[in-house]
Amino acid sequence: MPLILALANQKGGVGKTATAINLGAYLSFYGKKVLLVDIDPQANATSSLGLSANSLDYSIYDSLLDNRPLDQTISLTNRVNLDLVPSSRDLAGAEVEMVEMLQREFLLRQALAPIEGQYEFILIDSPPSLGLLTLNALCAAEGVIIPVQCEFLALEGLTHLVHTIDLVRGLNPTLHIFGLVMTMFDARTNLSSEVVSEVREHFGDRVFRTVIPRSVRLSEAPSHGEPILSYAPNSPGGLAYRNLALEVLERAQMSPAIEVSIAGQISKRKQAIEEG
């Protein structure tokens, strides 16, 4: 069975989609078979991997609303071991259409069930809201990764999101917070460090050790339809997401298919970033 992780935060612009695509790319780099499911109507994960939401025959909308088998909506990406269930603009009206449907909270879980055996990780990029699409992601997932922007306002909605996750456990008892990842860290400001410290104080070891920095390369990569792994792997953002993937594998108790020497280099680079 795969580990299904939903990336969720009701606040937009916190690096949720960037984390989804780059984490997926690095997990595939380490030899894991990964499926990325884009259920955000903005379709940013889809376009960030080089696919046009307007030129696809089928999308996640067709599986959720028209019962089309999910394996008919899967698109290959340029990354080996990384597949994508794309989003489309049609998904913008999906929540209105889903309201009258039976078991509407479990549509995504039901769609994923037939193909789960094909993957080791399924990552779900959810919308920046707490509506029915995000609820579907939380009901389908085993764990939640919460990207938290290193700014004060990002803290305000975090308590609400955690409370929502607690409520969803009534529908999905296995759901838990897999980890919080601090994003858009700016080493030039005291505020970023203060936000990281406060989140670590409240959530302890549920916060990943890796901190994702603000990075021009991370911002540029989606416009080229590439993850940071292929666009600028040695940039600070590329190294950070590589470290994050290793942490995810560690928490999932899966060994990455890499040489010890590479892991050592990553560890040394991570330590240098944290100290510098």
TANORTA-V789927 format. One record per residue. N is the residue number from 1. PSI is psi in radians with two decimals (999 if undefined). OMEGA is omega in whole degrees, -180 to 180 (none if undefined). D_LAST is the distance of its C-alpha to the last C-alpha in Angstrom with 1 decimal. Layout:
n = [N;N]
psi = [PSI;PSI]
omega = [OMEGA;OMEGA]
d_last = [D_LAST;D_LAST]
//
This chain:
n = [1;2;3;4;5;6;7;8;9;10;11;12;13;14;15;16;17;18;19;20;21;22;23;24;25;26;27;28;29;30;31;32;33;34;35;36;37;38;39;40;41;42;43;44;45;46;47;48;49;50;51;52;53;54;55;56;57;58;59;60;61;62;63;64;65;66;67;68;69;70;71;72;73;74;75;76;77;78;79;80;81;82;83;84;85;86;87;88;89;90;91;92;93;94;95;96;97;98;99;100;101;102;103;104;105;106;107;108;109;110;111;112;113;114;115;116;117;118;119;120;121;122;123;124;125;126;127;128;129;130;131;132;133;134;135;136;137;138;139;140;141;142;143;144;145;146;147;148;149;150;151;152;153;154;155;156;157;158;159;160;161;162;163;164;165;166;167;168;169;170;171;172;173;174;175;176;177;178;179;180;181;182;183;184;185;186;187;188;189;190;191;192;193;194;195;196;197;198;199;200;201;202;203;204;205;206;207;208;209;210;211;212;213;214;215;216;217;218;219;220;221;222;223;224;225;226;227;228;229;230;231;232;233;234;235;236;237;238;239;240;241;242;243;244;245;246;247;248;249;250;251;252;253;254;255;256;257;258;259;260;261;262;263;264;265;266;267;268;269;270;271;272;273;274;275;276]
psi = [2.46;2.82;2.04;2.11;2.23;2.35;2.08;2.46;2.19;-0.22;2.32;2.84;0.49;0.09;0.37;-0.88;-0.71;-0.72;-0.71;-0.89;-0.68;-0.62;-0.77;-0.72;-0.75;-0.61;-0.68;-0.62;-0.62;0.27;0.14;2.45;2.08;2.40;2.19;2.16;2.07;1.83;0.39;2.12;-0.38;-0.31;0.56;-0.63;-0.65;-0.89;-0.54;-0.33;0.28;0.21;2.51;2.15;-0.33;-0.14;0.22;2.51;-0.75;2.74;-3.08;-0.47;-0.76;-0.56;-0.67;-0.70;-0.43;0.15;0.46;2.32;2.39;-0.56;-0.27;-0.18;-0.16;2.31;2.51;2.59;-3.12;-0.06;2.27;2.40;0.07;1.93;2.81;2.32;1.86;2.81;3.05;2.92;-0.42;-0.42;-0.27;-0.57;0.13;-0.67;-0.62;-0.72;-0.51;-0.34;-0.71;-0.01;2.51;2.51;0.69;-0.41;-0.31;0.27;-0.74;-0.72;-0.76;-0.64;-0.63;-0.50;-0.80;-0.34;0.07;-0.61;-0.17;-0.16;2.72;-0.51;2.40;2.07;2.28;2.03;1.88;2.87;2.80;1.12;3.05;0.70;-2.84;-0.58;-0.77;-0.67;-0.69;-0.72;-0.76;-0.57;-0.37;-0.36;2.77;-0.59;2.83;2.29;2.16;1.90;2.30;2.02;2.45;1.07;2.70;-0.79;-0.41;-0.43;-0.47;-0.68;-0.12;-0.72;-0.71;-0.76;-0.77;-0.70;-0.70;-0.75;-0.70;-0.71;-0.68;-0.39;-0.34;-0.49;-0.53;1.51;-0.37;-0.15;2.37;2.88;1.90;-0.60;2.71;2.33;2.17;2.21;2.85;0.71;2.25;1.86;-0.23;-0.19;2.54;-0.49;-0.75;-0.79;-0.65;-0.70;-0.77;-0.78;-0.71;-0.74;-0.73;-0.63;-0.69;-0.58;-0.07;-2.32;0.05;-0.23;2.22;2.56;-0.63;2.33;2.27;2.11;2.82;2.38;2.25;-0.69;-0.67;-0.63;-0.55;-0.61;-0.79;-0.55;-0.30;0.04;0.54;2.59;2.89;-0.42;-0.71;-0.36;-0.83;1.22;-0.45;0.08;2.82;-0.70;-0.68;-0.76;-0.64;-0.78;-0.52;-0.76;-0.69;-0.72;-0.69;-0.68;-0.71;-0.75;-0.67;-0.79;-0.56;-0.07;0.77;2.36;2.19;2.56;1.23;2.82;2.65;-0.63;-0.70;-0.79;-0.67;-0.70;-0.71;-0.76;-0.74;-0.71;-0.70;-0.75;-0.67;-0.69;-0.76;-0.64;-0.44;999]
omega = [180;169;-178;-177;175;173;-171;169;-177;178;178;175;-179;-180;-178;-179;177;179;-180;-175;-177;174;178;-179;-178;175;177;176;179;171;-180;177;-169;171;175;-179;-179;178;175;180;177;175;-178;178;179;-179;-180;177;171;178;177;-179;-177;-176;-178;177;-178;179;178;178;-177;179;-178;-172;-177;176;176;180;-174;-178;176;180;-176;177;175;175;178;180;173;178;179;177;-176;164;-172;172;176;-180;179;-176;-178;179;-174;-175;177;-180;-176;-173;-176;-176;176;179;-174;180;-172;-179;-180;178;179;180;-178;-171;-176;-175;-175;-177;-177;-172;173;176;169;180;-178;177;-174;-180;176;-180;177;-180;-175;180;177;177;176;179;-178;179;179;-171;171;-179;179;169;-177;172;-178;179;-177;176;-173;-176;180;-178;-173;-178;-176;179;179;180;179;177;178;178;177;179;-178;178;174;177;-177;-173;-178;-175;177;176;-180;178;173;180;-180;-175;175;179;179;-176;-178;-177;175;-176;-180;180;179;179;178;-180;-179;179;178;179;-177;-172;173;-174;172;176;179;177;-179;176;-178;-177;166;-174;177;-179;177;179;-177;-171;-178;-180;176;180;-177;169;-178;179;-179;-177;-179;-173;-178;175;178;178;178;179;-180;-180;174;177;180;178;178;177;179;178;178;-180;178;-180;175;-179;177;-180;-180;177;-180;-178;178;180;179;178;179;-178;-180;180;179;180;180;179;-177;-178;-176;none]
d_last = [39.8;36.6;33.8;34.1;31.2;31.5;28.6;29.7;28.8;31.5;29.2;28.8;25.8;23.3;22.5;25.2;26.8;23.7;22.7;26.3;26.7;23.3;23.6;27.2;26.4;24.0;26.4;29.1;27.1;27.0;30.8;31.4;34.2;32.8;34.8;33.1;35.5;35.2;37.2;35.8;38.5;36.1;35.7;32.1;31.2;34.4;33.9;30.2;31.6;34.2;37.2;39.3;40.4;43.6;44.7;44.6;47.8;46.5;43.5;42.5;45.0;47.9;46.9;46.4;49.5;51.8;51.3;50.4;49.0;45.2;45.5;47.3;44.5;41.7;40.3;38.6;35.3;34.1;32.0;33.8;34.0;33.0;35.9;36.2;38.7;38.5;39.1;41.6;42.7;45.6;43.2;43.1;46.4;46.0;45.4;48.8;50.5;49.1;50.3;53.8;52.8;53.3;50.3;48.1;45.0;45.3;46.0;42.7;43.0;46.5;45.4;42.7;44.9;46.8;43.8;41.4;42.5;41.1;37.4;34.8;32.6;33.9;31.4;33.0;31.5;33.3;34.1;32.2;35.1;36.8;40.1;42.1;39.9;36.9;39.4;40.5;37.0;36.5;40.0;39.3;35.9;35.2;31.7;29.7;26.1;25.2;22.5;21.3;19.9;17.3;20.0;22.6;25.6;24.3;24.9;28.5;29.8;27.9;30.6;33.3;31.9;31.6;35.2;36.3;35.0;36.9;40.0;39.7;39.9;43.6;44.0;41.4;41.1;38.6;35.9;32.7;29.2;27.4;24.0;22.0;19.2;16.9;16.9;16.1;12.9;12.0;8.7;11.0;13.4;13.9;16.4;14.2;12.6;16.2;17.7;15.6;16.5;20.1;20.5;19.2;21.6;24.5;24.0;22.3;21.8;23.3;19.9;18.1;14.9;13.7;12.6;13.9;12.2;14.6;15.6;18.6;19.4;19.7;22.1;24.0;24.7;27.4;29.4;29.8;30.8;28.1;25.2;21.8;22.6;25.3;24.0;20.5;19.4;16.5;15.0;11.9;14.7;16.8;14.3;13.7;17.5;18.2;16.2;18.1;21.3;20.8;20.4;23.5;25.4;24.4;25.8;28.8;29.3;29.6;28.5;26.9;28.9;26.2;26.0;24.1;22.4;20.9;19.8;18.1;16.2;15.1;14.1;12.0;10.3;9.9;8.4;5.8;5.1;5.6;3.8;0.0]
//
